[in-house]
Amino acid sequence: MKAKQFAVCLKNDGYEVSLERRKIYQVLPDSDAAKHRQIRIIDESGDDYLYPQNFFAPIELPQPIRRAVLAAV
C-alpha cells in the first residue's frame, strides 16, 4: 500500500468554495488525470475532484505532522 500523498493549495481561481489557498489537501493517485495535467484532491466537500495540477505543490510531511493531519481528516 502506497503512503498517502499531500499537496498544498497555491491557487483557487474559480474554485473559491471548494479550495482554500495555503491549505494542505490529500491527493488521490490518478494516472489518467495526470496525463491531462490534473490532480485528484479531496476538497472542502469531503469528496474527490479533479483540479489543475498547477494549483498545487506536492509536499512531504514529517511523521508527527502526517499523523496529526490524517487524524484530523
C-alpha positions as a printed NumPy array, in Angstrom:
array([[  0.   ,   0.   ,   0.   ],
       [  1.388,   3.373,  -1.013],
       [  1.673,   6.134,   1.593],
       [ -0.933,   8.865,   1.391],
       [  0.185,  11.901,  -0.565],
       [ -0.443,  15.546,   0.249],
       [ -0.269,  18.87 ,  -1.566],
       [ -0.627,  22.486,  -0.554],
       [ -3.09 ,  24.656,  -2.486],
       [ -1.383,  27.6  ,  -4.196],
       [ -4.275,  28.907,  -6.305],
       [ -8.047,  28.554,  -6.186],
       [ -9.193,  30.818,  -9.048],
       [-12.726,  29.753,  -9.967],
       [-12.845,  27.213,  -7.109],
       [-13.025,  29.538,  -4.084],
       [-15.789,  27.48 ,  -2.429],
       [-14.016,  24.15 ,  -2.948],
       [-10.384,  25.068,  -2.226],
       [ -8.58 ,  27.249,   0.309],
       [ -5.202,  28.698,  -0.619],
       [ -2.323,  27.592,   1.658],
       [ -4.325,  24.596,   2.948],
       [ -2.999,  21.029,   2.858],
       [ -5.105,  18.542,   0.89 ],
       [ -4.905,  14.792,   0.449],
       [ -4.062,  13.687,  -3.09 ],
       [ -5.514,  10.518,  -4.581],
       [ -3.48 ,   8.737,  -7.263],
       [ -4.978,   9.146, -10.74 ],
       [ -2.657,   8.447, -13.658],
       [ -5.309,   9.387, -16.246],
       [ -5.779,  12.795, -14.621],
       [ -2.006,  13.358, -14.557],
       [ -1.891,  12.83 , -18.336],
       [ -4.214,  15.843, -18.631],
       [ -2.245,  17.955, -16.117],
       [ -4.866,  17.486, -13.447],
       [ -4.709,  16.237,  -9.869],
       [ -7.375,  14.415,  -7.828],
       [ -7.886,  16.165,  -4.478],
       [-10.219,  15.541,  -1.549],
       [-11.6  ,  19.078,  -1.328],
       [-13.766,  21.042,   1.135],
       [-16.836,  18.968,   0.235],
       [-15.08 ,  15.827,   1.52 ],
       [-15.292,  14.26 ,  -1.937],
       [-12.546,  13.904,  -4.521],
       [-12.496,  16.05 ,  -7.644],
       [-10.051,  16.939, -10.396],
       [ -8.273,  20.289, -10.346],
       [ -5.479,  21.833, -12.425],
       [ -2.112,  20.433, -11.284],
       [ -0.564,  23.903, -11.207],
       [ -2.956,  24.894,  -8.401],
       [ -0.988,  22.628,  -6.028],
       [  2.549,  21.84 ,  -4.87 ],
       [  3.265,  18.333,  -3.571],
       [  4.666,  18.244,  -0.041],
       [  6.313,  15.692,   2.231],
       [  5.16 ,  15.908,   5.835],
       [  7.31 ,  14.887,   8.816],
       [  5.849,  11.806,  10.53 ],
       [  4.325,  13.601,  13.575],
       [  2.601,  16.161,  11.326],
       [  1.462,  13.429,   8.907],
       [ -0.204,  11.575,  11.801],
       [ -1.876,  14.769,  13.034],
       [ -3.179,  15.65 ,   9.557],
       [ -4.536,  12.139,   8.979],
       [ -6.202,  12.14 ,  12.406],
       [ -7.93 ,  15.417,  11.577],
       [ -9.41 ,  14.116,   8.316]])
